[in-house]
Amino acid sequence: MNQAARDLGQGRGCVCPPSAAGTEGEHPDVFVLLLDGYARADSLDRLFAYDNEPFLRALEERGFDVAEEAEADYLWTHSTLASMLNMRLVEDIPALQPVLADQVAQYPTVREVINDNVVFRAFRDLGYDVLVTASGYERTAIRRADAFLDGGQMNEFEYGLLRTTLVGEALRLVAPDFAAQQHRERILGEFRHLEELAAAESARPMLALVHVPAPHLPAVFDATGNPRHVPMSSSFYADSAKERGEPTDEVAVAYREQLAYLNTQVIRSLDHLVRSRPDAVVIVMSDHGPAVHVDWDEPDRDALVDRTRILFAARTPGFDGVFGDDHGLVSTFSDLLAALEAS
């Protein structure tokens, strides 16, 4: 209840200047494009027989350094965000000690730690305005940014409520693609938000976190961007074939095809962003790898290792060597802040 009350004070819902006057910032804008569940190139090749080198070359041609051995520190979005936004491992975050000791429930404590984080405070101290988009995953929604941009599509919590009602039953009959269409609109809406942010005028530098809920399942696009039907079910958001109750080969193909389409959208939006904000720091990353092949009841070690192998690429004009080739996500913002403060 206390967290719900605090969320009522979420940031403004538009890409518009803050009400408080700001001064022209001396630091560059920072854009973080988080692609949920995006595997590293070697894992894509091994697990999905997918060659991602053309996409990585396209990033490099646009000035990005690709960390070929990048790793996530955790297997789940909420752990990655809590750690990265507080610049320390989960086990070293004091507010999470009761959760780790099983003294309190995981939520809402983890969500509170994600919202009330060290990184946003540090960037605000440097004069930044913090803007975040709504990924549709409400448990990790960062509503207490200075601006929280939501396209209005159904989120994960609303989907769960709808699915258990008579309305949900009716939709399964008369509009069986409703949930998948909402998810498609959410994914494309994230790229629209990125382009709106790139075009926005502001007296302050911005830190923008755009969280795209893809290529994470459900795979609602084929490789050319055509709709892929995914029925409403209890496993709609599940990211392993076993959880989904579907053949692994079919789920792997669906993931691979959605990723191929996603790559085209990423490059298109990055071209717009780099043209609009050539001096901006831009990070393209994932929070964890896919779990298509993971059996969570009896997880295989190699499958879990692939879950930690992620995409990470950064364009840092004016800053050299900010991130290493074996970058770990926990140090993302500590490394970047050190570079900014030294400039």
Backbone torsions as a table, in degrees:
resi	resn	phi	psi	omega
1	MET	NA	-42.7	179.7
2	ASN	-62.6	-40.3	180.0
3	GLN	-68.5	-38.1	177.6
4	ALA	-60.6	-40.5	178.5
5	ALA	-64.2	-40.3	178.8
6	ARG	-66.6	-34.8	-179.7
7	ASP	-67.0	-21.5	177.0
8	LEU	-64.0	-21.3	177.9
9	GLY	-95.8	26.5	-178.8
10	GLN	-59.5	161.8	-177.2
11	GLY	-62.2	171.0	180.0
12	ARG	-58.4	155.2	-174.2
13	GLY	-102.0	26.4	-178.4
14	CYS	-143.1	159.8	174.2
15	VAL	-85.8	74.9	-175.7
16	CYS	-135.9	158.6	-177.6
17	PRO	-59.8	146.7	176.1
18	PRO	-65.1	155.3	-179.3
19	SER	-66.9	-34.0	178.4
20	ALA	-77.2	138.7	-179.3
21	ALA	-66.6	142.0	177.9
22	GLY	-124.0	166.5	176.7
23	THR	-111.3	153.0	-179.0
24	GLU	-56.6	124.1	-176.8
25	GLY	-81.7	148.3	178.8
26	GLU	-90.8	-8.5	-177.9
27	HIS	-97.2	156.0	-179.8
28	PRO	-75.5	155.2	170.6
29	ASP	-63.6	151.2	178.8
30	VAL	-127.3	122.4	177.8
31	PHE	-116.7	129.1	176.6
32	VAL	-117.8	115.0	177.5
33	LEU	-102.2	106.3	-177.5
34	LEU	-97.5	115.8	179.0
35	LEU	-102.2	107.0	-169.2
36	ASP	-68.1	124.3	174.5
37	GLY	76.5	27.6	-176.5
38	TYR	-91.7	119.1	-175.9
39	ALA	-80.9	156.6	173.7
40	ARG	-69.0	158.6	-173.2
41	ALA	-58.5	-41.4	-178.1
42	ASP	-66.8	-35.4	177.0
43	SER	-71.1	-38.4	177.3
44	LEU	-60.4	-40.6	179.7
45	ASP	-66.6	-45.3	-175.5
46	ARG	-73.4	-44.0	-173.6
47	LEU	-85.6	-32.2	-172.0
48	PHE	-122.8	3.1	-176.4
49	ALA	51.9	42.3	-176.6
50	TYR	-115.4	125.2	178.7
51	ASP	-91.6	108.2	-177.8
52	ASN	-97.0	8.5	-177.7
53	GLU	-61.6	-38.6	177.6
54	PRO	-58.6	-38.8	178.2
55	PHE	-67.4	-43.7	179.8
56	LEU	-64.8	-38.4	176.5
57	ARG	-63.7	-38.4	178.4
58	ALA	-62.8	-38.4	175.9
59	LEU	-63.8	-45.5	-178.4
60	GLU	-63.9	-37.5	177.6
61	GLU	-62.9	-22.9	179.9
62	ARG	-97.2	12.2	174.1
63	GLY	93.3	12.1	-179.9
64	PHE	-90.2	141.6	169.0
65	ASP	-96.7	123.3	-178.8
66	VAL	-95.1	124.4	176.9
67	ALA	-84.3	100.9	-170.6
68	GLU	-71.2	-15.9	180.0
69	GLU	-121.6	29.3	-178.5
70	ALA	-64.5	147.0	-179.2
71	GLU	-139.6	143.3	168.3
72	ALA	-82.7	151.4	179.0
73	ASP	-86.4	-15.5	-175.3
74	TYR	-140.5	167.7	-174.6
75	LEU	-93.6	-7.5	-170.9
76	TRP	-131.4	149.7	-178.2
77	THR	-57.6	-46.7	-174.6
78	HIS	-62.9	-36.5	178.7
79	SER	-71.0	-42.1	179.1
80	THR	-61.2	-47.6	-179.3
81	LEU	-65.0	-43.5	179.6
82	ALA	-59.8	-43.7	-178.6
83	SER	-69.8	-51.0	-175.2
84	MET	-63.7	-41.3	-176.6
85	LEU	-79.5	-8.4	175.0
86	ASN	-115.7	2.7	172.4
87	MET	57.2	33.3	174.4
88	ARG	-156.3	159.9	178.8
89	LEU	-63.8	151.6	-177.7
90	VAL	-53.5	-42.6	-176.9
91	GLU	-68.1	-12.1	179.3
92	ASP	-103.2	5.9	178.5
93	ILE	-92.3	112.8	-173.9
94	PRO	-54.5	-40.8	-176.4
95	ALA	-65.0	-18.2	-178.7
96	LEU	-96.5	-2.3	180.0
97	GLN	-59.4	-43.2	177.9
98	PRO	-62.6	-31.7	177.2
99	VAL	-67.9	-46.2	-178.9
100	LEU	-65.2	-27.3	179.4
101	ALA	-89.9	6.6	-179.4
102	ASP	59.9	30.1	178.6
103	GLN	-90.2	-25.2	176.9
104	VAL	-137.2	162.7	178.0
105	ALA	-68.6	154.0	-179.3
106	GLN	-60.0	-43.2	177.6
107	TYR	-110.7	140.7	14.1
108	PRO	-92.7	8.1	-174.0
109	THR	-60.2	-46.1	-179.1
110	VAL	-62.0	-41.5	-179.8
111	ARG	-64.2	-37.0	177.6
112	GLU	-64.3	-42.3	179.4
113	VAL	-64.3	-37.5	178.2
114	ILE	-67.6	-41.1	-177.9
115	ASN	-74.6	-45.7	-177.6
116	ASP	-96.5	75.6	-169.3
117	ASN	-110.9	161.2	-176.2
118	VAL	-70.2	-38.0	-175.2
119	VAL	-63.1	-46.4	-179.6
120	PHE	-61.6	-38.8	178.9
121	ARG	-64.5	-40.9	-179.3
122	ALA	-65.6	-41.8	179.5
123	PHE	-69.6	-37.9	176.4
124	ARG	-63.1	-36.8	177.1
125	ASP	-62.9	-26.6	177.7
126	LEU	-87.6	2.1	177.1
127	GLY	96.3	12.5	-177.7
128	TYR	-84.5	151.6	167.7
129	ASP	-100.7	131.3	-174.9
130	VAL	-104.0	123.1	-178.4
131	LEU	-125.6	134.3	-175.6
132	VAL	-133.5	144.8	175.5
133	THR	-101.6	158.1	-179.9
134	ALA	-89.1	116.5	-178.1
135	SER	-79.6	-14.5	-173.7
136	GLY	96.6	-12.1	175.6
137	TYR	-93.7	96.9	-169.9
138	GLU	-66.8	-27.7	-178.4
139	ARG	-66.4	-19.9	178.0
140	THR	-118.4	16.9	-179.8
141	ALA	-65.8	130.6	-178.3
142	ILE	-101.2	76.0	-173.1
143	ARG	-75.8	-15.3	-177.4
144	ARG	-97.4	27.6	168.0
145	ALA	-74.2	170.8	177.9
146	ASP	-66.8	-30.5	171.9
147	ALA	-138.8	132.6	179.0
148	PHE	-120.0	110.0	-170.8
149	LEU	-101.3	116.5	-176.8
150	ASP	-127.7	125.3	-179.9
151	GLY	-75.3	-6.3	176.2
152	GLY	91.1	2.7	177.9
153	GLN	-71.2	161.8	-180.0
154	MET	-63.1	131.6	177.5
155	ASN	-96.4	177.3	-174.8
156	GLU	-58.7	-41.5	-179.2
157	PHE	-66.2	-44.7	-180.0
158	GLU	-65.2	-36.1	177.2
159	TYR	-61.5	-44.5	179.6
160	GLY	-60.8	-39.4	177.2
161	LEU	-66.9	-45.4	-176.6
162	LEU	-62.6	-40.7	-173.7
163	ARG	-62.6	-25.4	-176.0
164	THR	-97.6	8.9	-178.6
165	THR	-109.3	170.2	176.2
166	LEU	-65.3	-31.4	177.0
167	VAL	-62.4	-42.8	177.3
168	GLY	-61.4	-40.8	177.3
169	GLU	-61.4	-41.9	-179.8
170	ALA	-66.1	-41.4	179.7
171	LEU	-62.5	-36.0	178.7
172	ARG	-60.2	-28.5	-178.8
173	LEU	-88.0	-46.3	-172.2
174	VAL	-95.9	-23.5	-179.5
175	ALA	-142.0	66.9	-172.9
176	PRO	-62.8	-18.6	-179.5
177	ASP	-96.6	9.5	-173.6
178	PHE	-57.5	-50.9	-176.8
179	ALA	-64.6	-42.5	179.5
180	ALA	-63.7	-38.5	178.6
181	GLN	-66.1	-40.2	175.7
182	GLN	-59.4	-41.3	-179.0
183	HIS	-69.3	-39.5	175.6
184	ARG	-59.3	-44.7	-179.9
185	GLU	-64.7	-34.9	178.0
186	ARG	-63.9	-47.1	-178.5
187	ILE	-61.6	-50.9	-179.6
188	LEU	-65.8	-32.8	177.9
189	GLY	-63.4	-32.4	178.0
190	GLU	-63.4	-40.2	178.2
191	PHE	-69.1	-34.5	175.0
192	ARG	-63.9	-41.1	177.0
193	HIS	-60.3	-42.6	179.9
194	LEU	-59.4	-43.4	-179.1
195	GLU	-70.9	-34.8	175.1
196	GLU	-64.1	-42.0	178.5
197	LEU	-63.7	-39.7	179.8
198	ALA	-63.1	-33.1	-177.3
199	ALA	-90.0	-8.7	-173.8
200	ALA	-70.1	148.1	174.5
201	GLU	-101.5	136.4	-179.6
202	SER	-152.7	144.7	177.3
203	ALA	-77.4	-14.7	-178.6
204	ARG	-113.2	153.3	169.6
205	PRO	-66.7	153.4	-178.9
206	MET	-117.8	144.3	164.8
207	LEU	-106.4	114.8	-176.6
208	ALA	-117.9	126.8	177.3
209	LEU	-113.8	110.5	-178.7
210	VAL	-109.7	114.9	-173.3
211	HIS	-108.2	106.3	179.6
212	VAL	-92.4	122.6	-177.7
213	PRO	-80.2	50.8	-179.6
214	ALA	-159.6	152.1	11.9
215	PRO	-78.6	5.7	174.4
216	HIS	-43.8	141.1	176.2
217	LEU	-66.0	152.2	10.2
218	PRO	-76.0	144.7	176.5
219	ALA	-85.9	103.9	-173.7
220	VAL	-106.7	3.5	174.4
221	PHE	-126.2	147.9	167.4
222	ASP	-90.9	-174.2	-172.5
223	ALA	-65.1	-22.9	-179.2
224	THR	-100.5	2.2	178.4
225	GLY	94.0	3.2	175.7
226	ASN	-73.1	150.9	-179.2
227	PRO	-62.5	140.2	172.0
228	ARG	-115.4	123.5	-175.0
229	HIS	-72.9	129.3	174.4
230	VAL	-131.6	113.4	-176.1
231	PRO	-70.1	155.8	173.7
232	MET	-65.9	132.6	178.7
233	SER	-164.5	171.7	179.0
234	SER	-69.1	-16.6	-178.4
235	SER	-105.4	19.7	-175.2
236	PHE	-54.8	-42.9	-177.2
237	TYR	-95.9	0.6	-177.3
238	ALA	-63.9	144.0	-175.2
239	ASP	-115.5	17.8	171.6
240	SER	-126.6	149.4	-178.2
241	ALA	-61.8	-38.7	-178.7
242	LYS	-65.1	-44.2	177.9
243	GLU	-60.8	-35.5	-177.9
244	ARG	-79.7	-14.7	-178.4
245	GLY	68.3	32.9	-177.4
246	GLU	-124.9	155.8	178.6
247	PRO	-60.7	135.3	-176.4
248	THR	-58.1	-42.0	-178.6
249	ASP	-61.3	-40.0	-179.0
250	GLU	-69.1	-40.5	179.2
251	VAL	-67.1	-38.6	178.5
252	ALA	-62.0	-42.2	178.2
253	VAL	-63.3	-42.5	-179.4
254	ALA	-63.0	-43.6	177.3
255	TYR	-60.6	-47.5	-177.1
256	ARG	-61.3	-41.9	-178.7
257	GLU	-69.1	-41.2	178.3
258	GLN	-63.7	-38.0	179.0
259	LEU	-63.6	-39.7	179.4
260	ALA	-60.7	-43.8	178.0
261	TYR	-68.1	-40.1	179.1
262	LEU	-58.1	-41.0	-179.8
263	ASN	-56.7	-40.3	-179.7
264	THR	-65.6	-38.4	179.1
265	GLN	-68.8	-37.8	179.4
266	VAL	-62.5	-49.1	-178.2
267	ILE	-63.5	-42.1	179.4
268	ARG	-59.6	-46.9	-178.6
269	SER	-69.8	-36.3	178.0
270	LEU	-66.2	-36.7	176.5
271	ASP	-60.3	-43.0	177.8
272	HIS	-63.6	-43.8	-177.8
273	LEU	-64.9	-46.9	-177.1
274	VAL	-66.9	-35.6	175.7
275	ARG	-65.2	-41.8	-176.4
276	SER	-75.6	-36.2	-175.3
277	ARG	-132.5	70.5	-174.4
278	PRO	-62.3	-23.0	-178.0
279	ASP	-94.7	1.2	-176.7
280	ALA	-72.8	146.3	166.8
281	VAL	-80.3	128.8	-178.9
282	VAL	-128.7	125.6	177.4
283	ILE	-115.7	128.6	174.0
284	VAL	-114.2	119.7	-170.2
285	MET	-150.3	170.6	171.3
286	SER	-123.1	162.3	178.8
287	ASP	-92.7	-25.1	177.9
288	HIS	-169.2	168.9	176.2
289	GLY	-87.7	-177.4	-179.4
290	PRO	-76.3	164.1	177.7
291	ALA	-126.7	25.2	-177.9
292	VAL	-53.0	-41.2	-174.4
293	HIS	-95.3	4.2	-175.0
294	VAL	-88.0	132.3	169.0
295	ASP	-100.1	102.8	-173.9
296	TRP	-67.1	-19.0	176.7
297	ASP	-74.3	-36.7	178.7
298	GLU	-136.7	70.7	-173.3
299	PRO	-66.1	136.1	175.8
300	ASP	-85.8	138.8	-175.9
301	ARG	-58.8	-44.6	-177.9
302	ASP	-63.0	-37.1	178.9
303	ALA	-66.0	-37.2	178.8
304	LEU	-70.6	-35.3	176.6
305	VAL	-62.8	-42.7	177.5
306	ASP	-62.7	-30.4	178.4
307	ARG	-63.5	-25.1	-178.9
308	THR	-93.5	-7.3	-177.6
309	ARG	-89.8	114.6	-166.5
310	ILE	-128.1	162.8	169.8
311	LEU	-74.4	133.0	171.1
312	PHE	-150.6	121.8	177.9
313	ALA	-142.8	143.7	-176.0
314	ALA	-139.5	139.5	173.5
315	ARG	-113.8	113.9	-172.2
316	THR	-128.3	72.0	-178.3
317	PRO	-57.0	129.1	178.5
318	GLY	87.2	-5.6	-180.0
319	PHE	-127.8	127.9	-179.4
320	ASP	-107.4	140.3	171.2
321	GLY	63.9	34.3	-179.3
322	VAL	-68.4	-42.2	-176.3
323	PHE	-121.9	138.8	179.1
324	GLY	-83.4	170.3	-179.3
325	ASP	-68.1	-25.4	178.8
326	ASP	-107.4	39.3	-173.7
327	HIS	-56.8	136.3	172.8
328	GLY	-108.4	139.4	-169.4
329	LEU	-63.5	-28.6	-176.3
330	VAL	-58.6	-29.0	-176.6
331	SER	-97.8	8.7	-175.3
332	THR	-55.1	-54.7	-174.6
333	PHE	-81.8	-28.5	175.2
334	SER	-65.6	-40.5	176.9
335	ASP	-64.2	-43.8	-177.9
336	LEU	-68.9	-44.3	179.4
337	LEU	-61.9	-37.4	177.3
338	ALA	-61.1	-41.6	178.4
339	ALA	-65.9	-42.9	-179.9
340	LEU	-64.6	-45.5	-177.3
341	GLU	-69.1	-23.8	179.8
342	ALA	-84.4	-12.8	-175.4
343	SER	-82.1	NA	NA
